[in-house]
Amino acid sequence: MGKMKIRLFPDGSIQMETEGIKGKKCADYAKVLEKLADAKVYSLEKTEEYYQTELLLDEIQHLKDNQG
């Protein structure tokens, strides 16, 4: 199960960090927070988890391509 950590700073900025959410879905969470907080994303740092689903899909396609 994924988690979303949100920190609010005195200057009004918001920091969000996702944990256990693999692939591009974490960016979807950022969009939801952006709408809820009526805010704008200025920076997005991708973690190792961001790339895990894409690698898995690439590996599946590679296996399918080499089956026959």
C-alpha positions as CSV (number, residue, x, y, z in Angstrom):
1,M,0.0,0.0,0.0
2,G,1.3,3.4,-0.9
3,K,1.8,6.4,1.3
4,M,1.9,10.1,0.7
5,K,3.7,12.4,3.1
6,I,2.9,16.1,3.0
7,R,4.8,18.9,4.7
8,L,3.5,22.4,4.9
9,F,6.1,25.2,5.3
10,P,5.7,28.7,6.9
11,D,6.3,30.3,3.5
12,G,3.2,28.5,2.1
13,S,5.1,25.9,0.1
14,I,4.1,22.3,0.2
15,Q,6.4,19.3,-0.1
16,M,4.9,15.9,-1.0
17,E,6.8,12.6,-1.0
18,T,5.3,9.3,-2.0
19,E,6.4,5.9,-0.7
20,G,5.4,2.5,-2.2
21,I,3.8,4.0,-5.3
22,K,5.6,2.7,-8.3
23,G,5.8,4.1,-11.8
24,K,4.1,7.2,-13.0
25,K,1.2,6.9,-10.6
26,C,3.1,9.1,-8.1
27,A,2.8,12.0,-10.5
28,D,-1.0,11.5,-10.4
29,Y,-0.9,11.9,-6.7
30,A,0.9,15.2,-7.2
31,K,-1.8,16.4,-9.5
32,V,-4.5,15.6,-6.9
33,L,-2.6,17.5,-4.3
34,E,-2.2,20.4,-6.7
35,K,-5.9,20.6,-7.2
36,L,-6.8,20.1,-3.6
37,A,-4.4,22.8,-2.4
38,D,-5.1,25.1,-5.3
39,A,-1.3,25.0,-5.8
40,K,1.2,24.6,-8.6
41,V,4.0,22.0,-8.9
42,Y,7.3,23.8,-9.4
43,S,9.6,20.8,-9.0
44,L,9.3,17.1,-9.3
45,E,12.1,14.8,-8.2
46,K,11.7,11.2,-9.4
47,T,12.8,8.4,-7.0
48,E,13.9,4.9,-7.8
49,E,10.3,3.7,-7.5
50,Y,9.2,6.0,-10.4
51,Y,11.2,3.9,-12.8
52,Q,10.4,0.4,-11.4
53,T,7.1,-0.2,-13.3
54,E,8.5,1.1,-16.6
55,L,11.4,-1.4,-16.3
56,L,9.1,-4.2,-15.5
57,L,6.9,-3.4,-18.6
58,D,9.9,-3.2,-20.8
59,E,11.1,-6.6,-19.5
60,I,7.7,-8.2,-20.2
61,Q,7.7,-6.8,-23.8
62,H,11.2,-8.0,-24.3
63,L,10.2,-11.5,-23.2
64,K,7.1,-11.5,-25.5
65,D,9.2,-10.3,-28.4
66,N,11.7,-13.2,-27.9
67,Q,9.1,-16.0,-27.5
68,G,8.8,-17.1,-30.9
